[in-house]
């Protein structure tokens, strides 16, 4: 199951990168948020705290972006 989460997170993050390059706001934030949540979960489950740390910071930043979007 963890492999599915990691590969899904990777695909969603790559889609987020693509939609950022096409300037498709706010879809880039949605994709980045979901993908980073999935990778943060994977890092936590694997006890890879370097991965978890970078992804949880990304999740916080995306959450702030979503807050600005829905303000």
N, C-alpha and C positions, 0 to 999 in steps of 0.2 A: 504494500500500500504506500509506503514512504517513497518508493521509486515513482509511483504515479503522481504523488504530490509534487515531487521535485521536477519531473518532466513537465507537468502541467504548469507549474510556476515559471519554469524557464520559457515555455511557449508564450504564456501570458505576458511576461516581462518583455520578450522580444516584440510581441505585438504592440505593447506600450511604447517601446522605442520607435517602432515604425510609425505609429500614429503621432508621436511627438515630432518626427521628421516631416510629416505632412501637415503639421500644425492643427491637428484635430483635437482641440481643447473642448471639453474636459475629458474626453475618452482616454487620453494618455494618463490622467490621474487615476481614473477607475482601474485601468489595466495595471498600472504600477502599484497601486494599493493592494489589489488582489494578489498579484504575483509576489510582492514582497511579504505579504502575510503568509503565503504558502511557504516561501523560503525561510522565514523566521520560524515557522512551525517545524520545518525540516531540520534546521540548525539546532533547535531546542531538543527535538527528539533524538538527534544524533550526538548530543552533548558537544556540539561544535560551537563553542561560545563566541568565537571570532565571527563566524557566519551569522549567528543569531544577533550579535551586537550590531553589525552593519545593517542587517535587514530590519531590526526593530527601530533603528533610527530612521530608516527610510519610511517605515510605516507611520511613525510619528509625523514626519514631514508631509507625507501624503494626507494624513488626517487633518493637519493644519490647512493644506490646500483644499480639501473637501469642505472644511469649515468656512473658508473664504468663499468658496463656490456657492454654498447654500446660505450665506449670510443675508 
